[in-house]
């Protein structure tokens, strides 16, 4: 059974930092591309960052220079370090595991709220 379990969300003030973690089980983690997506109320889910199995990263323009995605294949975990957070970063953040063309897997999401 595949499980992606996110953690690390919470309430933070503007300018603050959070680190999200996503622990995967039931998959050959090292061959999957891993990504973080987010969905704000009333908005579509959007890609935040992705890291390939070889460590190549890509970011949404809105988070470039502020967020860093990384992975630890020994721990089957992907991370999202979020710095200089803004109120517009408020959303539910989802972890995704993709091994195209097979269907991808999703976590249950973790809430990030940026507010003073």
Buried (B, 14 or more C-beta within 10 A) or exposed (E): EEEBBBBBBEEBEEEBEBBBBBBBEEBEBEEBBBBBBBBBEEEEBEBBBBBBBEEEEEBBEEBEEBBBBBBEBEEBBBBBBBBEBBEEBBBBBBBBBBBEEEEBBBBEBBEBBBEE
